[in-house]
Amino acid sequence: MQDEKVIPTMCASHCGGACLLKVHVRDGIITRIETDDGEEPQLRGCLRGRAYRQRVYAPDRLLYPLKRVGQRGEGKFERISWDEALDTTARELLRVRDTYGPASIILAQMTGDVCSLNNFGAMDRLLSMAGGYTSPWGVTSFQGGVYASLVTYGTWFCSNTRDDLLNSRLIIMWGWDPASTVTGPNTCWYLAQAREAGARIICVDPRYTDSAATFAHQWIPIRPGTDTAMLLAMAHVMIREKLHDQAFLSTYTVGFDRFSDYVMGAEDGLPKTPRWAEPITGVPAATIEQLAREYATTRPAALMTGIAPGRTAYGEQYHRAAITLAAMTGNVGVHGGDAGARAWESVMGGFPYPVNSMISAIPRVSNPVEKAFPRTAGPLFYRRPRIHFSRLADAILKGKAGGYHADYKALVVAQCNYLVQFPNSNKIARALMSLEFMVL
């Protein structure tokens, strides 16, 4: 029997964190997993991360390549060798490329659980060096938050570090459930310390979440998808009662006058009062007024906006409204405050690491399919051949006849479950049935 080895690595649970794990291995088998036990501040993994051994040895985990043997959609597969799997994939992709052109191959990939260590540069590099491919565009996790951050701040890295919650006197968890979703190493630890230090914590969420039960002094239930209306009503209270930080707004922002005209009803004749918002949101007008006054008068205050409310139609307006409230209260760029953009930063923002946490030693190369096209204007620039993820099925079904750049015949799916993670599963199923080749 070999001596036990301890291999340091990082958790890859796609929770917004990348916590330290110490994996104990004997004879090639993981025996247990520990986490950071060094000096503070530690990057301690949660129970989910420390239980990763159960995922590695799960009985239903796929360990070998499988090839479909029945009709597509029947779910009938047989085990094949790695050589056969690699040869078949290479042969079919080359056939599609040579027959229809490289743009007929779509690479649909997301970050997934493995992005922290492996990234998705390998398949991108392979297909680019083989002539190119068509890529979707769009941040499937929080497109609304990304857009709002870019058009408002010019960057999507705009949140205070988690340890700064210790400087907050008020923390508003808006659609944010770090007790379940983590959203950064040690988030719950800092929330617990902040509460112990006297910070008041309020949770706005349709559900009585674990975070609400564990940390919140007050839970405000809200009808799903109506968050923007409540935020606008809070802005109305602040403007009406002159609670907003006009000095901050005059110094650091532009456009507040137009926003104020809209909120107060000067633009459309409809003041966005708490009574206007009450039947929309299900939140009593008095509660909206109370939260608005508390947020405007308690400094510093951190408005921690989760990404779920932004994953709706026009969800970017929720993020933009929250950012505006953070500016109205002067809580942007101060210790104990927060920019109000989105409360999922560490996996995409650099801290607590000095490098991008989506580490990959694989150098990227240019995609030849995109070289002939300029980048689009605006904050979400991309090259024209790309297809928004939500329109991918439509592109596969219609191709050039539908105004797309190619007739799409092959699909490479990496680190996502395309059929169930995007709207209109029935249309996606029809699109997948029409392909000549698909590999996952």
C-alpha positions as CSV (number, residue, x, y, z in Angstrom):
1,M,0.0,0.0,0.0
2,Q,1.3,3.4,-1.0
3,D,1.6,6.2,1.5
4,E,-1.2,8.7,1.5
5,K,-0.6,11.9,-0.6
6,V,-2.2,15.2,0.0
7,I,-2.9,17.1,-3.3
8,P,-3.8,20.8,-3.0
9,T,-6.4,21.9,-5.6
10,M,-9.4,24.1,-5.8
11,C,-13.1,23.5,-5.7
12,A,-15.0,23.6,-9.0
13,S,-18.6,23.7,-7.9
14,H,-19.4,26.8,-10.0
15,C,-20.7,28.8,-7.0
16,G,-18.8,32.0,-7.5
17,G,-16.0,30.8,-5.3
18,A,-12.8,28.8,-5.8
19,C,-12.0,27.5,-2.4
20,L,-8.9,25.6,-1.4
21,L,-9.3,21.8,-1.1
22,K,-6.7,19.3,0.2
23,V,-7.4,15.9,-1.4
24,H,-6.0,12.9,0.4
25,V,-5.2,10.1,-2.1
26,R,-4.0,6.6,-1.4
27,D,-3.4,4.0,-4.2
28,G,-5.0,6.4,-6.7
29,I,-8.2,6.6,-4.6
30,I,-9.5,9.7,-2.8
31,T,-10.0,8.9,0.8
32,R,-11.1,12.2,2.2
33,I,-11.1,16.0,1.4
34,E,-10.1,18.8,3.7
35,T,-10.0,22.5,3.2
36,D,-8.0,25.5,4.2
37,D,-6.6,25.3,7.8
38,G,-3.9,27.9,7.5
39,E,-3.8,31.5,8.7
40,E,-6.8,33.8,8.4
41,P,-8.3,34.8,6.1
42,Q,-8.9,31.2,5.0
43,L,-10.5,30.2,1.8
44,R,-12.5,27.4,3.4
45,G,-14.6,25.1,1.3
46,C,-18.2,24.5,2.3
47,L,-19.7,21.0,3.0
48,R,-20.7,20.8,-0.7
49,G,-17.1,21.2,-1.8
50,R,-15.7,18.9,0.9
51,A,-18.1,16.2,-0.3
52,Y,-16.8,16.3,-3.8
53,R,-15.5,12.7,-3.4
54,Q,-19.1,11.6,-3.6
55,R,-19.4,13.1,-7.1
56,V,-16.1,11.6,-8.3
57,Y,-17.3,8.1,-7.3
58,A,-21.0,8.5,-8.0
59,P,-22.4,5.2,-9.4
60,D,-24.1,7.0,-12.3
61,R,-21.1,9.0,-13.3
62,L,-20.0,8.4,-17.0
63,L,-16.5,6.9,-17.1
64,Y,-16.3,5.9,-20.8
65,P,-17.4,7.3,-24.1
66,L,-20.8,6.1,-25.4
67,K,-22.1,6.0,-29.0
68,R,-25.8,6.2,-29.8
69,V,-27.1,3.0,-31.3
70,G,-30.9,3.7,-31.6
71,Q,-32.8,6.6,-33.1
72,R,-31.8,10.0,-31.9
73,G,-33.8,10.8,-28.7
74,E,-34.3,7.1,-27.8
75,G,-31.5,7.2,-25.2
76,K,-29.9,4.0,-26.4
77,F,-26.1,4.0,-26.2
78,E,-23.3,1.5,-26.2
79,R,-19.8,1.8,-24.8
80,I,-16.9,2.3,-27.2
81,S,-13.2,2.8,-26.9
82,W,-11.5,6.2,-26.5
83,D,-9.8,5.6,-29.9
84,E,-13.1,5.0,-31.6
85,A,-14.7,8.0,-30.0
86,L,-11.8,10.3,-30.9
87,D,-11.5,9.0,-34.5
88,T,-15.3,9.3,-35.1
89,T,-15.4,12.8,-33.7
90,A,-12.5,14.0,-35.8
91,R,-13.7,12.2,-39.0
92,E,-17.2,13.7,-38.7
93,L,-16.1,17.2,-37.9
94,L,-13.7,17.2,-40.9
95,R,-16.4,15.8,-43.1
96,V,-18.8,18.6,-42.1
97,R,-16.1,21.2,-42.5
98,D,-15.1,20.1,-45.9
99,T,-18.6,19.6,-47.2
100,Y,-20.4,22.7,-45.8
101,G,-17.6,25.0,-44.5
102,P,-16.2,25.5,-41.0
103,A,-19.0,27.9,-40.1
104,S,-21.4,25.0,-40.3
105,I,-19.9,23.6,-37.0
106,I,-21.3,25.2,-33.8
107,L,-19.4,25.0,-30.5
108,A,-22.0,25.5,-27.7
109,Q,-20.1,25.6,-24.4
110,M,-20.5,27.3,-21.1
111,T,-18.3,27.6,-18.1
112,G,-19.8,24.7,-16.1
113,D,-18.2,23.2,-13.0
114,V,-14.9,22.5,-14.6
115,C,-14.1,26.1,-15.8
116,S,-12.0,27.0,-12.8
117,L,-9.3,24.5,-13.6
118,N,-9.7,23.6,-17.2
119,N,-11.5,26.4,-18.9
120,F,-12.9,25.9,-22.4
121,G,-9.8,27.0,-24.3
122,A,-9.0,23.5,-25.5
123,M,-12.0,23.0,-27.8
124,D,-11.9,26.6,-29.0
125,R,-8.2,26.2,-29.9
126,L,-8.8,22.8,-31.6
127,L,-11.7,24.0,-33.8
128,S,-10.0,27.3,-34.6
129,M,-6.8,25.6,-35.8
130,A,-9.0,23.2,-37.9
131,G,-10.5,26.1,-39.8
132,G,-12.9,27.7,-37.4
133,Y,-16.4,27.4,-36.1
134,T,-19.6,29.3,-35.2
135,S,-19.8,30.5,-31.6
136,P,-22.9,31.5,-29.7
137,W,-22.7,34.7,-27.6
138,G,-24.3,35.7,-24.3
139,V,-23.6,35.2,-20.6
140,T,-26.0,32.5,-19.7
141,S,-25.6,33.0,-16.0
142,F,-26.2,36.7,-15.6
143,Q,-26.5,38.5,-18.9
144,G,-28.8,41.2,-17.4
145,G,-26.3,42.0,-14.7
146,V,-23.4,42.1,-17.1
147,Y,-25.2,44.5,-19.5
148,A,-26.3,46.8,-16.6
149,S,-22.8,46.9,-15.2
150,L,-21.2,47.7,-18.6
151,V,-23.6,50.4,-19.6
152,T,-23.6,52.0,-16.1
153,Y,-20.1,51.5,-14.8
154,G,-18.1,50.5,-17.9
155,T,-17.0,47.3,-16.3
156,W,-18.6,44.2,-14.9
157,F,-16.1,44.0,-12.0
158,C,-17.8,46.4,-9.6
159,S,-18.4,44.9,-6.2
160,N,-16.7,45.3,-2.8
161,T,-14.8,42.3,-1.4
162,R,-16.7,40.1,1.0
163,D,-14.7,41.0,4.0
164,D,-15.9,44.6,3.6
165,L,-19.3,43.5,4.8
166,L,-17.8,43.8,8.2
167,N,-17.9,47.6,7.7
168,S,-21.6,47.6,6.8
169,R,-24.3,48.9,9.1
170,L,-27.1,47.7,6.8
171,I,-27.0,44.7,4.4
172,I,-29.9,44.1,2.0
173,M,-29.9,40.6,0.5
174,W,-32.0,41.1,-2.6
175,G,-32.7,37.9,-4.4
176,W,-29.4,36.7,-2.9
177,D,-29.1,33.3,-1.0
178,P,-25.5,32.8,-0.2
179,A,-26.3,30.1,2.4
180,S,-27.3,27.9,-0.5
181,T,-25.4,29.3,-3.5
182,V,-22.2,30.6,-1.7
183,T,-21.3,33.3,-4.4
184,G,-17.8,33.7,-3.2
185,P,-15.5,32.1,-0.5
186,N,-16.4,32.9,3.1
187,T,-19.5,34.9,2.2
188,C,-21.6,33.4,5.0
189,W,-18.7,33.7,7.5
190,Y,-18.5,37.4,6.9
191,L,-22.3,37.8,7.0
192,A,-22.4,36.0,10.4
193,Q,-19.6,38.3,11.7
194,A,-21.3,41.4,10.3
195,R,-24.6,40.5,12.1
196,E,-22.7,39.8,15.3
197,A,-21.1,43.2,15.0
198,G,-24.5,44.9,14.9
199,A,-25.3,45.1,11.2
200,R,-28.9,44.9,10.4
201,I,-29.7,42.4,7.6
202,I,-32.9,42.5,5.4
203,C,-33.8,39.9,2.9
204,V,-36.0,40.6,-0.2
205,D,-36.9,37.3,-1.8
206,P,-40.1,35.4,-2.9
207,R,-38.9,32.5,-0.8
208,Y,-38.0,32.2,2.8
209,T,-34.5,31.1,2.0
210,D,-31.8,29.5,4.2
211,S,-30.1,32.9,4.1
212,A,-33.2,34.7,5.3
213,A,-33.7,32.2,8.1
214,T,-30.0,32.3,9.1
215,F,-29.0,35.9,8.8
216,A,-32.0,38.3,8.2
217,H,-33.6,40.4,10.9
218,Q,-36.5,41.0,8.4
219,W,-37.8,39.1,5.4
220,I,-39.8,40.9,2.7
221,P,-41.5,38.5,0.3
222,I,-42.0,39.8,-3.2
223,R,-43.8,38.6,-6.3
224,P,-41.2,37.1,-8.7
225,G,-40.2,39.3,-11.5
226,T,-41.4,42.6,-10.0
227,D,-38.2,43.7,-8.3
228,T,-37.7,46.7,-10.6
229,A,-41.1,48.2,-9.6
230,M,-40.2,48.0,-5.9
231,L,-36.8,49.5,-6.5
232,L,-38.4,52.4,-8.4
233,A,-40.9,53.0,-5.7
234,M,-38.0,53.1,-3.2
235,A,-36.4,55.7,-5.4
236,H,-39.6,57.7,-5.4
237,V,-39.6,57.8,-1.6
238,M,-36.0,59.0,-1.5
239,I,-36.6,61.7,-4.0
240,R,-39.9,62.9,-2.5
241,E,-38.4,63.1,1.0
242,K,-35.1,64.4,-0.3
243,L,-33.2,61.5,1.2
244,H,-30.9,61.0,-1.7
245,D,-27.3,62.0,-1.8
246,Q,-27.4,64.9,-4.3
247,A,-23.8,65.8,-3.8
248,F,-22.7,62.3,-4.8
249,L,-25.0,62.3,-7.8
250,S,-23.9,65.7,-9.0
251,T,-20.2,64.8,-8.7
252,Y,-20.1,61.2,-10.0
253,T,-23.1,60.6,-12.2
254,V,-25.0,61.8,-15.2
255,G,-28.6,61.5,-16.2
256,F,-30.2,61.5,-12.7
257,D,-32.6,64.3,-13.7
258,R,-34.1,62.2,-16.4
259,F,-34.4,59.2,-14.1
260,S,-36.1,61.4,-11.5
261,D,-38.6,62.7,-14.1
262,Y,-39.5,59.1,-14.9
263,V,-39.8,58.0,-11.3
264,M,-41.8,61.1,-10.2
265,G,-44.2,60.8,-13.2
266,A,-43.1,63.9,-15.0
267,E,-42.2,61.9,-18.1
268,D,-45.3,59.7,-18.4
269,G,-47.8,61.0,-15.9
270,L,-47.5,58.0,-13.7
271,P,-45.6,58.5,-10.4
272,K,-43.8,55.3,-9.3
273,T,-45.1,55.5,-5.7
274,P,-45.1,52.7,-3.2
275,R,-48.9,52.5,-3.6
276,W,-48.3,52.1,-7.4
277,A,-45.9,49.3,-6.7
278,E,-47.9,47.5,-4.0
279,P,-50.4,45.6,-6.3
280,I,-47.5,44.8,-8.7
281,T,-45.1,43.4,-6.2
282,G,-47.3,42.2,-3.4
283,V,-45.2,44.2,-0.9
284,P,-47.2,46.7,1.3
285,A,-46.5,50.3,0.5
286,A,-45.6,50.9,4.1
287,T,-42.9,48.2,3.9
288,I,-41.5,49.7,0.7
289,E,-41.3,53.2,2.4
290,Q,-39.7,51.7,5.5
291,L,-37.0,50.0,3.5
292,A,-36.3,53.1,1.3
293,R,-35.9,55.3,4.4
294,E,-33.7,52.7,6.1
295,Y,-31.4,52.3,3.1
296,A,-31.2,56.0,2.5
297,T,-30.4,57.0,6.1
298,T,-28.2,54.1,7.3
299,R,-24.6,54.5,6.2
300,P,-22.7,52.6,5.0
301,A,-25.2,50.1,3.5
302,A,-24.6,47.2,1.1
303,L,-27.3,46.4,-1.4
304,M,-26.3,42.9,-2.4
305,T,-28.3,42.1,-5.6
306,G,-28.5,38.4,-6.6
307,I,-28.6,37.4,-10.2
308,A,-32.0,35.5,-10.2
309,P,-34.2,38.6,-10.6
310,G,-32.1,39.6,-13.6
311,R,-32.7,36.3,-15.3
312,T,-36.1,37.4,-16.6
313,A,-37.4,39.4,-19.5
314,Y,-35.9,42.9,-19.3
315,G,-34.0,41.7,-16.2
316,E,-31.2,44.2,-16.9
317,Q,-33.6,46.9,-15.6
318,Y,-33.6,45.4,-12.2
319,H,-29.9,45.6,-12.1
320,R,-29.9,49.2,-13.4
321,A,-32.4,50.3,-10.8
322,A,-30.4,48.7,-8.0
323,I,-27.2,50.4,-9.3
324,T,-29.1,53.7,-9.3
325,L,-30.3,53.3,-5.7
326,A,-26.7,52.5,-4.7
327,A,-25.6,55.8,-6.3
328,M,-28.6,57.7,-4.8
329,T,-27.5,56.6,-1.3
330,G,-23.8,57.4,-1.9
331,N,-22.8,53.8,-1.2
332,V,-20.7,53.3,-4.3
333,G,-17.0,53.0,-3.8
334,V,-17.1,53.3,0.0
335,H,-16.2,50.7,2.7
336,G,-19.2,48.9,3.9
337,G,-21.2,49.9,0.8
338,D,-21.7,48.1,-2.5
339,A,-22.2,49.2,-6.1
340,G,-25.4,47.3,-6.3
341,A,-24.5,45.6,-9.6
342,R,-24.6,41.9,-8.9
343,A,-23.6,39.9,-5.8
344,W,-21.6,37.3,-7.7
345,E,-18.2,38.7,-8.3
346,S,-15.2,36.6,-7.2
347,V,-15.4,34.0,-10.0
348,M,-15.3,36.8,-12.6
349,G,-13.7,39.7,-10.8
350,G,-10.2,38.7,-9.8
351,F,-10.4,38.9,-6.0
352,P,-9.4,37.3,-3.8
353,Y,-6.9,36.2,-6.4
354,P,-4.6,38.5,-8.5
355,V,-5.4,36.6,-11.7
356,N,-8.5,35.6,-13.5
357,S,-9.8,32.5,-11.7
358,M,-10.8,30.8,-14.9
359,I,-7.3,29.5,-15.2
360,S,-6.1,27.8,-18.4
361,A,-2.6,27.1,-19.6
362,I,-4.0,26.6,-23.1
363,P,-3.2,29.6,-25.4
364,R,-6.1,30.9,-27.4
365,V,-6.0,31.4,-31.1
366,S,-8.1,33.5,-33.4
367,N,-11.2,31.9,-34.9
368,P,-10.9,32.2,-38.7
369,V,-14.6,32.2,-39.2
370,E,-14.8,35.5,-37.3
371,K,-11.8,37.3,-38.8
372,A,-13.7,38.8,-41.7
373,F,-16.3,40.4,-39.5
374,P,-15.9,43.6,-37.3
375,R,-17.0,43.7,-33.8
376,T,-20.4,45.1,-33.1
377,A,-20.8,48.5,-31.4
378,G,-22.0,48.8,-27.8
379,P,-21.0,47.3,-24.5
380,L,-21.7,43.7,-25.5
381,F,-19.4,43.7,-28.6
382,Y,-19.1,40.4,-30.5
383,R,-18.5,39.5,-34.1
384,R,-21.4,39.1,-36.5
385,P,-21.2,35.4,-37.2
386,R,-22.0,34.6,-33.6
387,I,-25.5,33.6,-32.6
388,H,-27.2,34.5,-29.3
389,F,-27.7,31.3,-27.3
390,S,-31.4,31.8,-27.2
391,R,-31.6,31.8,-31.0
392,L,-29.3,28.8,-31.5
393,A,-32.1,26.4,-32.2
394,D,-33.7,28.8,-34.7
395,A,-30.4,29.1,-36.5
396,I,-29.9,25.3,-36.7
397,L,-33.4,24.9,-38.1
398,K,-33.4,27.8,-40.7
399,G,-29.7,28.4,-41.6
400,K,-29.0,30.7,-44.5
401,A,-32.7,30.7,-45.5
402,G,-33.5,32.3,-42.2
403,G,-30.8,35.0,-42.5
404,Y,-28.0,33.3,-40.7
405,H,-24.5,33.0,-41.9
406,A,-24.4,29.3,-42.6
407,D,-26.3,26.1,-42.7
408,Y,-25.4,24.4,-39.4
409,K,-24.8,20.7,-39.6
410,A,-22.7,19.7,-36.6
411,L,-22.9,20.7,-32.9
412,V,-20.2,20.3,-30.2
413,V,-21.6,20.7,-26.7
414,A,-19.2,21.3,-23.8
415,Q,-20.0,21.8,-20.2
416,C,-23.7,22.5,-20.5
417,N,-27.0,20.7,-20.9
418,Y,-28.3,22.7,-23.9
419,L,-31.7,21.0,-24.1
420,V,-32.9,22.0,-20.7
421,Q,-30.9,25.2,-19.9
422,F,-32.5,27.5,-22.5
423,P,-36.0,28.5,-23.5
424,N,-38.2,26.4,-25.8
425,S,-37.0,22.9,-25.2
426,N,-39.3,21.5,-27.8
427,K,-37.8,23.7,-30.5
428,I,-34.3,22.8,-29.3
429,A,-35.2,19.1,-29.6
430,R,-36.3,19.6,-33.2
431,A,-33.1,21.4,-33.9
432,L,-31.0,18.6,-32.4
433,M,-32.9,16.0,-34.4
434,S,-32.0,17.8,-37.7
435,L,-28.2,17.8,-37.2
436,E,-25.9,15.4,-39.1
437,F,-23.5,15.1,-36.1
438,M,-23.5,16.0,-32.5
439,V,-20.9,15.3,-29.8
440,L,-21.2,16.1,-26.1
